[in-house]
Amino acid sequence: MRTAPTPDVLQAIALAEAEAKKAKKDPRRSHKVRLPPLPPPSPMPRTCEELIFQGKVTVNGSVCTAPQTKVDISKDSIYVNGNRISKKLPPKLYFAVNKPKGYICSCGERKSIISLFDDYLKGWNKIQPGVPKPRLFTVGRLDVATSGLIIITNDGEFAQKLSHPSSNIMKEYVVTIDGPVHRNHLIAISEGTKIDGVKCIPDLVEPLDVQSNTKRTRIRIAVHEGRNHEVRELVQNAGLEVYALKRVRIGRFRLPPDLGIGKFVELKQTDLKSLEGKK
């Protein structure tokens, strides 16, 4: 029985593929690439490291016993469980998804965002005959109770660049509050709070107009730290209760207003620049 690799493993593989592609373009780089360190073994069986240690991976006819083995994807013959790894690489793909509440950002028994691409991947052979299906994963995470904009890709290098804390990319959320909101609440949110021992101060806090279909107050909050549950912590620390949380912007890229819940749209190069905050 095969088990889908974890998102961390998928990202590690995608990074290796990106390095192989760079090596082909730049003659000064070695044609051999070193696979990045894989994450520690997880409870899920059949991770990449486990397959190697079990002798299930061969390179050019020899059993591979070390995860750090140097390989050239375009030249070396690599088999996993008797199945040859294709030398063709899928194109780099980038999608904006309007994440529904209740979906998770990793593979598991519960509903995963990647499952929204099931129909797309089923028709992959018709779109790209002879090309392996892309290994899609999320860029960063939204918790199960949060909805809105999240990016899906198979480009590990891009994902790492976009999600790394040093990028300081601003993310905007709309928080719907259960109960009244007063000026002192907004001031408290603006002053920030400590999360994991670090003081987090939002870049923007402002009330929004009440929607006609609800009497609940909404607040716009923008942050660049990207710490786990940061927006929820800011709001709850101010003495407010979060009714709903939705991400609406990353960098300069805003969630398309016509993108339905659970739907996705492929991004263009101009969109990728907007995600990084570039004009």
CYANA upper distance limits for C-alpha pairs under 8 A (distance plus 0.5 A):
  2 ARG  CA     46 ARG  CA      7.95
  3 THR  CA     44 MET  CA      8.25
  3 THR  CA     45 PRO  CA      7.48
  3 THR  CA     46 ARG  CA      7.12
  4 ALA  CA    107 CYS  CA      8.07
  5 PRO  CA      9 VAL  CA      6.51
  5 PRO  CA     10 LEU  CA      6.94
  5 PRO  CA     46 ARG  CA      8.12
  5 PRO  CA     47 THR  CA      6.51
  5 PRO  CA     48 CYS  CA      8.11
  6 THR  CA     10 LEU  CA      6.86
  6 THR  CA     47 THR  CA      8.10
  6 THR  CA    106 SER  CA      7.78
  6 THR  CA    107 CYS  CA      6.89
  7 PRO  CA     11 GLN  CA      6.59
  7 PRO  CA    106 SER  CA      6.67
  7 PRO  CA    107 CYS  CA      7.45
  7 PRO  CA    137 PHE  CA      6.47
  7 PRO  CA    138 THR  CA      8.37
  8 ASP  CA     12 ALA  CA      6.74
  8 ASP  CA     38 LEU  CA      8.46
  8 ASP  CA     39 PRO  CA      7.25
  9 VAL  CA     13 ILE  CA      6.77
  9 VAL  CA     38 LEU  CA      6.98
  9 VAL  CA     39 PRO  CA      7.31
  9 VAL  CA     47 THR  CA      8.03
  9 VAL  CA     48 CYS  CA      7.69
 10 LEU  CA     14 ALA  CA      6.65
 10 LEU  CA    135 ARG  CA      6.98
 10 LEU  CA    136 LEU  CA      8.20
 10 LEU  CA    137 PHE  CA      7.73
 11 GLN  CA     15 LEU  CA      6.63
 11 GLN  CA    137 PHE  CA      7.79
 11 GLN  CA    154 ASN  CA      8.08
 11 GLN  CA    155 ASP  CA      8.28
 11 GLN  CA    156 GLY  CA      5.65
 12 ALA  CA     16 ALA  CA      6.88
 12 ALA  CA     35 LEU  CA      8.40
 12 ALA  CA     36 PRO  CA      6.77
 12 ALA  CA     37 PRO  CA      8.02
 12 ALA  CA     38 LEU  CA      6.88
 12 ALA  CA    156 GLY  CA      7.56
 13 ILE  CA     17 GLU  CA      6.86
 13 ILE  CA     35 LEU  CA      8.23
 13 ILE  CA     36 PRO  CA      8.46
 13 ILE  CA    156 GLY  CA      8.40
 14 ALA  CA     18 ALA  CA      6.73
 14 ALA  CA    135 ARG  CA      8.28
 14 ALA  CA    154 ASN  CA      6.92
 14 ALA  CA    155 ASP  CA      6.50
 14 ALA  CA    156 GLY  CA      5.40
 14 ALA  CA    157 GLU  CA      8.15
 15 LEU  CA     19 GLU  CA      6.82
 15 LEU  CA     36 PRO  CA      7.88
 15 LEU  CA    155 ASP  CA      7.69
 15 LEU  CA    156 GLY  CA      5.20
 15 LEU  CA    157 GLU  CA      6.19
 16 ALA  CA     20 ALA  CA      6.80
 16 ALA  CA     33 VAL  CA      7.95
 16 ALA  CA     34 ARG  CA      7.92
 16 ALA  CA     35 LEU  CA      5.97
 16 ALA  CA     36 PRO  CA      6.97
 17 GLU  CA     21 LYS  CA      6.79
 17 GLU  CA     73 ILE  CA      7.98
 18 ALA  CA     22 LYS  CA      6.85
 18 ALA  CA    155 ASP  CA      7.88
 18 ALA  CA    156 GLY  CA      7.78
 18 ALA  CA    157 GLU  CA      7.27
 19 GLU  CA     23 ALA  CA      6.74
 19 GLU  CA     33 VAL  CA      7.18
 20 ALA  CA     24 LYS  CA      7.01
 20 ALA  CA     31 HIS  CA      7.95
 20 ALA  CA     32 LYS  CA      8.15
 20 ALA  CA     33 VAL  CA      6.61
 20 ALA  CA     72 ASP  CA      7.21
 20 ALA  CA     73 ILE  CA      7.28
 20 ALA  CA     74 SER  CA      8.37
 21 LYS  CA     25 LYS  CA      7.07
 22 LYS  CA     26 ASP  CA      6.68
 22 LYS  CA     29 ARG  CA      8.41
 23 ALA  CA     27 PRO  CA      7.41
 23 ALA  CA     28 ARG  CA      8.44
 23 ALA  CA     29 ARG  CA      5.70
 23 ALA  CA     30 SER  CA      6.66
 23 ALA  CA     31 HIS  CA      6.09
 23 ALA  CA     32 LYS  CA      8.23
 23 ALA  CA     33 VAL  CA      8.11
 24 LYS  CA     29 ARG  CA      8.40
 24 LYS  CA     31 HIS  CA      7.18
 31 HIS  CA     72 ASP  CA      6.98
 32 LYS  CA     70 LYS  CA      6.52
 32 LYS  CA     71 VAL  CA      6.17
 32 LYS  CA     72 ASP  CA      5.69
 33 VAL  CA     70 LYS  CA      6.07
 33 VAL  CA     71 VAL  CA      6.31
 33 VAL  CA     72 ASP  CA      6.71
 34 ARG  CA     68 GLN  CA      6.92
 34 ARG  CA     69 THR  CA      7.22
 34 ARG  CA     70 LYS  CA      5.28
 34 ARG  CA     71 VAL  CA      7.27
 35 LEU  CA     67 PRO  CA      7.89
 35 LEU  CA     68 GLN  CA      6.32
 35 LEU  CA     69 THR  CA      7.49
 35 LEU  CA     70 LYS  CA      7.06
 35 LEU  CA     71 VAL  CA      8.10
 36 PRO  CA     68 GLN  CA      7.93
 37 PRO  CA     67 PRO  CA      8.07
 37 PRO  CA     68 GLN  CA      7.62
 38 LEU  CA     48 CYS  CA      8.22
 38 LEU  CA     49 GLU  CA      7.73
 38 LEU  CA     67 PRO  CA      8.18
 41 PRO  CA     47 THR  CA      7.30
 41 PRO  CA     49 GLU  CA      7.58
 41 PRO  CA     50 GLU  CA      8.00
 42 SER  CA     47 THR  CA      7.93
 45 PRO  CA     50 GLU  CA      8.06
 46 ARG  CA     50 GLU  CA      6.02
 46 ARG  CA     51 LEU  CA      6.22
 47 THR  CA     51 LEU  CA      6.78
 48 CYS  CA     52 ILE  CA      6.89
 49 GLU  CA     53 PHE  CA      6.67
 49 GLU  CA     67 PRO  CA      6.71
 50 GLU  CA     54 GLN  CA      6.49
 51 LEU  CA     55 GLY  CA      6.93
 51 LEU  CA     56 LYS  CA      5.69
 51 LEU  CA     57 VAL  CA      6.97
 51 LEU  CA     80 VAL  CA      8.32
 52 ILE  CA     56 LYS  CA      6.23
 52 ILE  CA     57 VAL  CA      5.87
 52 ILE  CA     64 CYS  CA      6.72
 52 ILE  CA     65 THR  CA      6.17
 52 ILE  CA     66 ALA  CA      7.33
 52 ILE  CA     67 PRO  CA      7.22
 53 PHE  CA     65 THR  CA      6.26
 53 PHE  CA     66 ALA  CA      7.91
 55 GLY  CA     63 VAL  CA      6.50
 55 GLY  CA     64 CYS  CA      7.13
 55 GLY  CA     65 THR  CA      7.12
 56 LYS  CA     63 VAL  CA      7.97
 56 LYS  CA     79 TYR  CA      8.43
 56 LYS  CA     80 VAL  CA      6.20
 56 LYS  CA     81 ASN  CA      5.61
 56 LYS  CA     82 GLY  CA      8.07
 57 VAL  CA     63 VAL  CA      6.47
 57 VAL  CA     64 CYS  CA      6.08
 57 VAL  CA     65 THR  CA      8.48
 57 VAL  CA     78 ILE  CA      7.69
 57 VAL  CA     79 TYR  CA      6.12
 57 VAL  CA     80 VAL  CA      5.15
 57 VAL  CA     81 ASN  CA      7.06
 58 THR  CA     62 SER  CA      5.65
 58 THR  CA     63 VAL  CA      4.74
 58 THR  CA     64 CYS  CA      5.63
 58 THR  CA     77 SER  CA      8.47
 58 THR  CA     78 ILE  CA      6.19
 58 THR  CA     79 TYR  CA      5.71
 58 THR  CA     80 VAL  CA      7.25
 59 VAL  CA     63 VAL  CA      6.88
 59 VAL  CA     64 CYS  CA      6.65
 59 VAL  CA     71 VAL  CA      8.44
 59 VAL  CA     76 ASP  CA      7.15
 59 VAL  CA     77 SER  CA      6.15
 59 VAL  CA     78 ILE  CA      5.16
 59 VAL  CA     79 TYR  CA      7.18
 60 ASN  CA     76 ASP  CA      6.54
 60 ASN  CA     77 SER  CA      5.32
 60 ASN  CA     78 ILE  CA      6.85
 61 GLY  CA     77 SER  CA      7.98
 64 CYS  CA     69 THR  CA      7.90
 71 VAL  CA     76 ASP  CA      6.94
 72 ASP  CA     76 ASP  CA      5.93
 73 ILE  CA     77 SER  CA      8.29
 73 ILE  CA     78 ILE  CA      8.42
 73 ILE  CA     87 LYS  CA      6.56
 74 SER  CA     87 LYS  CA      5.81
 74 SER  CA     88 LYS  CA      8.13
 75 LYS  CA     87 LYS  CA      8.04
 77 SER  CA     84 ARG  CA      7.85
 77 SER  CA     85 ILE  CA      8.07
 78 ILE  CA     84 ARG  CA      6.33
 78 ILE  CA     85 ILE  CA      6.09
 79 TYR  CA     83 ASN  CA      5.69
 79 TYR  CA     84 ARG  CA      4.74
 79 TYR  CA     85 ILE  CA      6.24
 80 VAL  CA     84 ARG  CA      6.88
 80 VAL  CA     85 ILE  CA      7.59
 86 SER  CA    131 VAL  CA      8.41
 86 SER  CA    132 PRO  CA      7.34
 88 LYS  CA    131 VAL  CA      6.45
 88 LYS  CA    132 PRO  CA      7.45
 89 LEU  CA    131 VAL  CA      7.08
 89 LEU  CA    132 PRO  CA      7.09
 90 PRO  CA    131 VAL  CA      6.37
 90 PRO  CA    132 PRO  CA      6.44
 90 PRO  CA    133 LYS  CA      7.07
 90 PRO  CA    134 PRO  CA      6.21
 91 PRO  CA    134 PRO  CA      8.26
 92 LYS  CA    153 THR  CA      7.85
 92 LYS  CA    154 ASN  CA      6.59
 92 LYS  CA    155 ASP  CA      6.32
 93 LEU  CA    153 THR  CA      5.85
 93 LEU  CA    154 ASN  CA      6.45
 93 LEU  CA    155 ASP  CA      7.50
 93 LEU  CA    266 GLU  CA      8.02
 94 TYR  CA    151 ILE  CA      7.53
 94 TYR  CA    152 ILE  CA      6.36
 94 TYR  CA    153 THR  CA      5.10
 94 TYR  CA    154 ASN  CA      7.84
 94 TYR  CA    155 ASP  CA      8.39
 94 TYR  CA    266 GLU  CA      6.31
 94 TYR  CA    267 LEU  CA      5.99
 94 TYR  CA    268 LYS  CA      8.44
 95 PHE  CA    151 ILE  CA      6.14
 95 PHE  CA    152 ILE  CA      5.56
 95 PHE  CA    153 THR  CA      6.82
 95 PHE  CA    264 PHE  CA      6.79
 95 PHE  CA    265 VAL  CA      5.96
 95 PHE  CA    266 GLU  CA      4.87
 95 PHE  CA    267 LEU  CA      5.90
 96 ALA  CA    149 LEU  CA      7.07
 96 ALA  CA    150 ILE  CA      6.43
 96 ALA  CA    151 ILE  CA      5.28
 96 ALA  CA    152 ILE  CA      6.92
 96 ALA  CA    255 LEU  CA      8.19
 96 ALA  CA    264 PHE  CA      5.98
 96 ALA  CA    265 VAL  CA      5.95
 96 ALA  CA    266 GLU  CA      6.96
 96 ALA  CA    267 LEU  CA      7.19
 97 VAL  CA    148 GLY  CA      7.93
 97 VAL  CA    149 LEU  CA      6.23
 97 VAL  CA    150 ILE  CA      5.89
 97 VAL  CA    151 ILE  CA      6.64
 97 VAL  CA    152 ILE  CA      7.65
 97 VAL  CA    262 GLY  CA      7.33
 97 VAL  CA    263 LYS  CA      6.42
 97 VAL  CA    264 PHE  CA      4.78
 97 VAL  CA    265 VAL  CA      7.20
 98 ASN  CA    147 SER  CA      7.56
 98 ASN  CA    148 GLY  CA      5.27
 98 ASN  CA    149 LEU  CA      5.58
 98 ASN  CA    150 ILE  CA      7.23
 98 ASN  CA    255 LEU  CA      7.90
 98 ASN  CA    259 LEU  CA      7.14
 98 ASN  CA    260 GLY  CA      7.12
 98 ASN  CA    261 ILE  CA      5.68
 98 ASN  CA    262 GLY  CA      5.91
 98 ASN  CA    263 LYS  CA      6.29
 98 ASN  CA    264 PHE  CA      6.87
 99 LYS  CA    103 TYR  CA      7.66
 99 LYS  CA    113 ILE  CA      7.56
 99 LYS  CA    146 THR  CA      8.48
 99 LYS  CA    147 SER  CA      5.50
 99 LYS  CA    148 GLY  CA      5.38
 99 LYS  CA    149 LEU  CA      6.73
 99 LYS  CA    150 ILE  CA      7.11
 99 LYS  CA    261 ILE  CA      6.83
 99 LYS  CA    262 GLY  CA      6.00
 99 LYS  CA    263 LYS  CA      8.24
100 PRO  CA    146 THR  CA      8.23
100 PRO  CA    147 SER  CA      5.62
100 PRO  CA    148 GLY  CA      7.37
100 PRO  CA    261 ILE  CA      6.16
100 PRO  CA    262 GLY  CA      5.99
101 LYS  CA    144 VAL  CA      6.69
101 LYS  CA    145 ALA  CA      5.70
101 LYS  CA    146 THR  CA      6.09
101 LYS  CA    147 SER  CA      5.40
102 GLY  CA    111 LYS  CA      7.81
102 GLY  CA    144 VAL  CA      5.49
102 GLY  CA    145 ALA  CA      6.20
102 GLY  CA    146 THR  CA      8.26
103 TYR  CA    110 ARG  CA      7.99
103 TYR  CA    111 LYS  CA      5.60
103 TYR  CA    112 SER  CA      5.86
103 TYR  CA    113 ILE  CA      6.32
103 TYR  CA    144 VAL  CA      5.87
103 TYR  CA    145 ALA  CA      8.29
104 ILE  CA    110 ARG  CA      7.68
104 ILE  CA    111 LYS  CA      6.62
104 ILE  CA    112 SER  CA      5.34
104 ILE  CA    113 ILE  CA      6.52
104 ILE  CA    142 LEU  CA      7.99
104 ILE  CA    143 ASP  CA      7.13
104 ILE  CA    144 VAL  CA      5.60
105 CYS  CA    112 SER  CA      6.40
105 CYS  CA    113 ILE  CA      6.24
105 CYS  CA    114 ILE  CA      8.17
105 CYS  CA    137 PHE  CA      8.49
105 CYS  CA    138 THR  CA      6.83
105 CYS  CA    141 ARG  CA      6.28
105 CYS  CA    142 LEU  CA      7.19
105 CYS  CA    143 ASP  CA      8.00
105 CYS  CA    144 VAL  CA      8.28
106 SER  CA    112 SER  CA      6.56
106 SER  CA    113 ILE  CA      8.01
106 SER  CA    114 ILE  CA      8.45
106 SER  CA    137 PHE  CA      8.30
106 SER  CA    138 THR  CA      8.29
107 CYS  CA    112 SER  CA      6.28
107 CYS  CA    114 ILE  CA      8.16
108 GLY  CA    112 SER  CA      7.43
111 LYS  CA    115 SER  CA      7.68
112 SER  CA    116 LEU  CA      8.12
113 ILE  CA    117 PHE  CA      8.36
114 ILE  CA    118 ASP  CA      7.89
114 ILE  CA    136 LEU  CA      7.48
114 ILE  CA    137 PHE  CA      7.41
116 LEU  CA    262 GLY  CA      7.35
116 LEU  CA    263 LYS  CA      8.11
117 PHE  CA    121 LEU  CA      6.59
118 ASP  CA    122 LYS  CA      6.60
119 ASP  CA    123 GLY  CA      7.02
120 TYR  CA    124 TRP  CA      6.96
121 LEU  CA    133 LYS  CA      7.40
123 GLY  CA    127 ILE  CA      7.17
124 TRP  CA    128 GLN  CA      6.35
124 TRP  CA    129 PRO  CA      7.95
124 TRP  CA    133 LYS  CA      7.07
125 ASN  CA    129 PRO  CA      5.04
125 ASN  CA    130 GLY  CA      7.30
125 ASN  CA    131 VAL  CA      7.78
125 ASN  CA    133 LYS  CA      8.38
134 PRO  CA    154 ASN  CA      6.74
135 ARG  CA    154 ASN  CA      6.04
136 LEU  CA    152 ILE  CA      6.93
136 LEU  CA    153 THR  CA      5.84
136 LEU  CA    154 ASN  CA      5.23
137 PHE  CA    152 ILE  CA      6.06
137 PHE  CA    153 THR  CA      6.25
137 PHE  CA    154 ASN  CA      6.80
138 THR  CA    150 ILE  CA      7.62
138 THR  CA    151 ILE  CA      6.35
138 THR  CA    152 ILE  CA      5.04
138 THR  CA    153 THR  CA      6.97
138 THR  CA    159 ALA  CA      8.46
139 VAL  CA    150 ILE  CA      7.53
139 VAL  CA    151 ILE  CA      5.92
139 VAL  CA    152 ILE  CA      6.50
139 VAL  CA    153 THR  CA      7.64
139 VAL  CA    159 ALA  CA      5.69
139 VAL  CA    160 GLN  CA      8.22
139 VAL  CA    162 LEU  CA      7.85
139 VAL  CA    163 SER  CA      6.90
140 GLY  CA    150 ILE  CA      8.37
140 GLY  CA    159 ALA  CA      8.22
140 GLY  CA    163 SER  CA      6.23
141 ARG  CA    150 ILE  CA      8.03
142 LEU  CA    146 THR  CA      6.45
142 LEU  CA    147 SER  CA      7.87
142 LEU  CA    150 ILE  CA      7.98
143 ASP  CA    229 HIS  CA      8.19
145 ALA  CA    244 ALA  CA      8.29
145 ALA  CA    245 LEU  CA      8.03
146 THR  CA    244 ALA  CA      7.64
146 THR  CA    245 LEU  CA      5.69
146 THR  CA    246 LYS  CA      6.20
146 THR  CA    247 ARG  CA      8.14
147 SER  CA    245 LEU  CA      6.93
147 SER  CA    246 LYS  CA      5.21
147 SER  CA    247 ARG  CA      6.99
148 GLY  CA    246 LYS  CA      5.40
148 GLY  CA    247 ARG  CA      5.20
148 GLY  CA    248 VAL  CA      6.46
148 GLY  CA    255 LEU  CA      7.91
148 GLY  CA    261 ILE  CA      8.44
149 LEU  CA    246 LYS  CA      8.21
149 LEU  CA    247 ARG  CA      5.88
149 LEU  CA    248 VAL  CA      6.14
149 LEU  CA    249 ARG  CA      7.24
149 LEU  CA    250 ILE  CA      8.25
149 LEU  CA    254 ARG  CA      8.48
149 LEU  CA    255 LEU  CA      6.22
150 ILE  CA    247 ARG  CA      8.47
153 THR  CA    159 ALA  CA      7.86
155 ASP  CA    159 ALA  CA      6.73
156 GLY  CA    160 GLN  CA      6.58
157 GLU  CA    161 LYS  CA      6.73
158 PHE  CA    162 LEU  CA      6.62
159 ALA  CA    163 SER  CA      6.54
160 GLN  CA    164 HIS  CA      6.25
161 LYS  CA    167 SER  CA      7.47
162 LEU  CA    167 SER  CA      7.09
162 LEU  CA    169 ILE  CA      8.00
162 LEU  CA    275 LEU  CA      8.30
162 LEU  CA    276 GLU  CA      7.19
163 SER  CA    167 SER  CA      7.74
165 PRO  CA    225 GLU  CA      7.09
165 PRO  CA    226 GLY  CA      7.61
168 ASN  CA    224 HIS  CA      5.76
168 ASN  CA    225 GLU  CA      7.22
169 ILE  CA    224 HIS  CA      5.98
169 ILE  CA    250 ILE  CA      7.52
169 ILE  CA    251 GLY  CA      5.90
169 ILE  CA    276 GLU  CA      7.04
169 ILE  CA    277 GLY  CA      7.20
170 MET  CA    222 ALA  CA      7.02
170 MET  CA    223 VAL  CA      6.05
170 MET  CA    224 HIS  CA      4.83
170 MET  CA    225 GLU  CA      8.48
170 MET  CA    250 ILE  CA      6.53
170 MET  CA    251 GLY  CA      5.63
170 MET  CA    277 GLY  CA      8.42
171 LYS  CA    222 ALA  CA      6.00
171 LYS  CA    223 VAL  CA      5.98
171 LYS  CA    224 HIS  CA      6.53
171 LYS  CA    226 GLY  CA      8.28
171 LYS  CA    247 ARG  CA      7.81
171 LYS  CA    248 VAL  CA      8.26
171 LYS  CA    249 ARG  CA      6.01
171 LYS  CA    250 ILE  CA      5.08
171 LYS  CA    251 GLY  CA      6.72
172 GLU  CA    220 ARG  CA      7.61
172 GLU  CA    221 ILE  CA      6.30
172 GLU  CA    222 ALA  CA      4.69
172 GLU  CA    223 VAL  CA      7.04
172 GLU  CA    247 ARG  CA      6.37
172 GLU  CA    248 VAL  CA      6.24
172 GLU  CA    249 ARG  CA      5.42
172 GLU  CA    250 ILE  CA      7.08
173 TYR  CA    220 ARG  CA      6.35
173 TYR  CA    221 ILE  CA      5.81
173 TYR  CA    222 ALA  CA      6.65
173 TYR  CA    231 VAL  CA      8.41
173 TYR  CA    245 LEU  CA      7.41
173 TYR  CA    246 LYS  CA      5.98
173 TYR  CA    247 ARG  CA      4.73
173 TYR  CA    248 VAL  CA      6.07
173 TYR  CA    249 ARG  CA      7.59
174 VAL  CA    218 ARG  CA      7.05
174 VAL  CA    219 ILE  CA      6.21
174 VAL  CA    220 ARG  CA      5.26
174 VAL  CA    221 ILE  CA      6.94
174 VAL  CA    245 LEU  CA      6.50
174 VAL  CA    246 LYS  CA      5.79
174 VAL  CA    247 ARG  CA      6.85
174 VAL  CA    248 VAL  CA      7.47
175 VAL  CA    218 ARG  CA      5.93
175 VAL  CA    219 ILE  CA      5.60
175 VAL  CA    220 ARG  CA      6.87
175 VAL  CA    221 ILE  CA      7.91
175 VAL  CA    242 VAL  CA      7.29
175 VAL  CA    243 TYR  CA      8.06
175 VAL  CA    244 ALA  CA      6.43
175 VAL  CA    245 LEU  CA      5.22
175 VAL  CA    246 LYS  CA      7.02
176 THR  CA    216 ARG  CA      7.05
176 THR  CA    217 THR  CA      6.40
176 THR  CA    218 ARG  CA      4.89
176 THR  CA    219 ILE  CA      7.00
176 THR  CA    242 VAL  CA      6.72
176 THR  CA    243 TYR  CA      5.87
176 THR  CA    244 ALA  CA      5.49
176 THR  CA    245 LEU  CA      6.83
177 ILE  CA    181 VAL  CA      8.10
177 ILE  CA    216 ARG  CA      6.59
177 ILE  CA    217 THR  CA      5.99
177 ILE  CA    218 ARG  CA      6.51
177 ILE  CA    219 ILE  CA      8.16
177 ILE  CA    240 LEU  CA      7.44
177 ILE  CA    241 GLU  CA      6.39
177 ILE  CA    242 VAL  CA      5.45
177 ILE  CA    243 TYR  CA      5.61
177 ILE  CA    244 ALA  CA      7.56
178 ASP  CA    216 ARG  CA      6.82
178 ASP  CA    217 THR  CA      8.03
178 ASP  CA    240 LEU  CA      7.99
178 ASP  CA    241 GLU  CA      6.02
178 ASP  CA    242 VAL  CA      6.53
178 ASP  CA    243 TYR  CA      5.58
179 GLY  CA    216 ARG  CA      7.37
179 GLY  CA    217 THR  CA      8.07
179 GLY  CA    240 LEU  CA      8.00
179 GLY  CA    241 GLU  CA      7.73
180 PRO  CA    216 ARG  CA      8.20
180 PRO  CA    217 THR  CA      7.48
181 VAL  CA    185 HIS  CA      6.79
181 VAL  CA    186 LEU  CA      8.21
181 VAL  CA    217 THR  CA      7.35
181 VAL  CA    240 LEU  CA      8.14
182 HIS  CA    186 LEU  CA      7.33
183 ARG  CA    187 ILE  CA      6.83
184 ASN  CA    188 ALA  CA      6.63
185 HIS  CA    189 ILE  CA      6.82
185 HIS  CA    238 ALA  CA      6.03
185 HIS  CA    239 GLY  CA      7.66
185 HIS  CA    240 LEU  CA      8.00
186 LEU  CA    190 SER  CA      6.66
186 LEU  CA    205 VAL  CA      7.38
186 LEU  CA    206 GLU  CA      7.86
186 LEU  CA    238 ALA  CA      8.25
187 ILE  CA    191 GLU  CA      6.75
188 ALA  CA    192 GLY  CA      7.30
188 ALA  CA    237 ASN  CA      8.33
188 ALA  CA    238 ALA  CA      5.77
189 ILE  CA    193 THR  CA      8.22
189 ILE  CA    202 PRO  CA      8.13
189 ILE  CA    205 VAL  CA      7.78
189 ILE  CA    234 LEU  CA      6.05
189 ILE  CA    235 VAL  CA      6.58
189 ILE  CA    237 ASN  CA      7.97
189 ILE  CA    238 ALA  CA      6.22
190 SER  CA    201 ILE  CA      7.01
190 SER  CA    202 PRO  CA      6.62
190 SER  CA    204 LEU  CA      7.94
190 SER  CA    205 VAL  CA      6.67
191 GLU  CA    201 ILE  CA      6.64
191 GLU  CA    202 PRO  CA      8.37
192 GLY  CA    199 LYS  CA      7.22
192 GLY  CA    200 CYS  CA      5.82
192 GLY  CA    201 ILE  CA      4.62
192 GLY  CA    202 PRO  CA      6.90
192 GLY  CA    234 LEU  CA      6.74
193 THR  CA    199 LYS  CA      5.98
193 THR  CA    200 CYS  CA      5.98
193 THR  CA    201 ILE  CA      7.24
193 THR  CA    233 GLU  CA      8.01
193 THR  CA    234 LEU  CA      6.57
193 THR  CA    237 ASN  CA      7.45
194 LYS  CA    198 VAL  CA      5.56
194 LYS  CA    199 LYS  CA      4.68
194 LYS  CA    200 CYS  CA      6.37
195 ILE  CA    199 LYS  CA      6.83
195 ILE  CA    200 CYS  CA      7.21
195 ILE  CA    227 ARG  CA      8.26
195 ILE  CA    230 GLU  CA      7.79
195 ILE  CA    233 GLU  CA      8.11
200 CYS  CA    225 GLU  CA      7.66
200 CYS  CA    230 GLU  CA      8.31
201 ILE  CA    223 VAL  CA      8.11
202 PRO  CA    221 ILE  CA      7.38
202 PRO  CA    222 ALA  CA      6.43
202 PRO  CA    223 VAL  CA      5.31
202 PRO  CA    224 HIS  CA      8.00
203 ASP  CA    221 ILE  CA      8.00
203 ASP  CA    222 ALA  CA      5.87
203 ASP  CA    223 VAL  CA      5.81
203 ASP  CA    224 HIS  CA      7.78
204 LEU  CA    220 ARG  CA      7.85
204 LEU  CA    221 ILE  CA      5.87
204 LEU  CA    222 ALA  CA      5.43
204 LEU  CA    223 VAL  CA      7.65
205 VAL  CA    219 ILE  CA      7.48
205 VAL  CA    220 ARG  CA      6.20
205 VAL  CA    221 ILE  CA      5.22
205 VAL  CA    222 ALA  CA      7.32
206 GLU  CA    219 ILE  CA      6.25
206 GLU  CA    220 ARG  CA      5.81
206 GLU  CA    221 ILE  CA      7.32
207 PRO  CA    217 THR  CA      8.10
207 PRO  CA    218 ARG  CA      6.60
207 PRO  CA    219 ILE  CA      4.93
207 PRO  CA    220 ARG  CA      6.61
208 LEU  CA    217 THR  CA      7.77
208 LEU  CA    218 ARG  CA      5.85
208 LEU  CA    219 ILE  CA      5.99
208 LEU  CA    220 ARG  CA      7.08
209 ASP  CA    217 THR  CA      8.05
209 ASP  CA    218 ARG  CA      7.62
210 VAL  CA    214 THR  CA      7.62
210 VAL  CA    215 LYS  CA      6.81
210 VAL  CA    216 ARG  CA      7.16
210 VAL  CA    217 THR  CA      6.24
210 VAL  CA    218 ARG  CA      7.21
211 GLN  CA    215 LYS  CA      7.41
211 GLN  CA    216 ARG  CA      8.34
221 ILE  CA    231 VAL  CA      7.94
223 VAL  CA    231 VAL  CA      8.31
226 GLY  CA    230 GLU  CA      7.24
229 HIS  CA    233 GLU  CA      6.56
230 GLU  CA    234 LEU  CA      6.72
231 VAL  CA    235 VAL  CA      6.80
232 ARG  CA    236 GLN  CA      6.51
232 ARG  CA    242 VAL  CA      7.50
233 GLU  CA    237 ASN  CA      6.30
234 LEU  CA    238 ALA  CA      7.06
235 VAL  CA    239 GLY  CA      7.40
235 VAL  CA    240 LEU  CA      6.22
235 VAL  CA    241 GLU  CA      7.64
235 VAL  CA    242 VAL  CA      7.63
236 GLN  CA    240 LEU  CA      5.51
236 GLN  CA    241 GLU  CA      6.43
236 GLN  CA    242 VAL  CA      7.76
248 VAL  CA    254 ARG  CA      6.31
248 VAL  CA    255 LEU  CA      5.66
249 ARG  CA    253 PHE  CA      6.14
249 ARG  CA    254 ARG  CA      4.76
249 ARG  CA    255 LEU  CA      6.38
250 ILE  CA    254 ARG  CA      7.00
250 ILE  CA    275 LEU  CA      6.08
250 ILE  CA    276 GLU  CA      8.38
250 ILE  CA    277 GLY  CA      8.45
251 GLY  CA    274 SER  CA      6.55
251 GLY  CA    275 LEU  CA      5.11
251 GLY  CA    276 GLU  CA      5.97
251 GLY  CA    277 GLY  CA      4.82
251 GLY  CA    278 LYS  CA      8.38
252 ARG  CA    274 SER  CA      5.17
252 ARG  CA    275 LEU  CA      6.17
252 ARG  CA    276 GLU  CA      7.80
252 ARG  CA    277 GLY  CA      5.53
252 ARG  CA    278 LYS  CA      7.75
252 ARG  CA    279 LYS  CA      8.46
253 PHE  CA    271 ASP  CA      7.01
253 PHE  CA    274 SER  CA      5.51
253 PHE  CA    275 LEU  CA      5.63
253 PHE  CA    277 GLY  CA      8.22
255 LEU  CA    259 LEU  CA      7.97
259 LEU  CA    263 LYS  CA      6.73
259 LEU  CA    264 PHE  CA      7.49
259 LEU  CA    265 VAL  CA      8.23
267 LEU  CA    271 ASP  CA      6.28
267 LEU  CA    272 LEU  CA      7.45
268 LYS  CA    272 LEU  CA      7.02
269 GLN  CA    273 LYS  CA      6.98
270 THR  CA    274 SER  CA      6.85
271 ASP  CA    275 LEU  CA      6.76
272 LEU  CA    276 GLU  CA      7.08
273 LYS  CA    277 GLY  CA      6.93
273 LYS  CA    278 LYS  CA      5.56
273 LYS  CA    279 LYS  CA      7.19
274 SER  CA    278 LYS  CA      5.65
274 SER  CA    279 LYS  CA      6.68
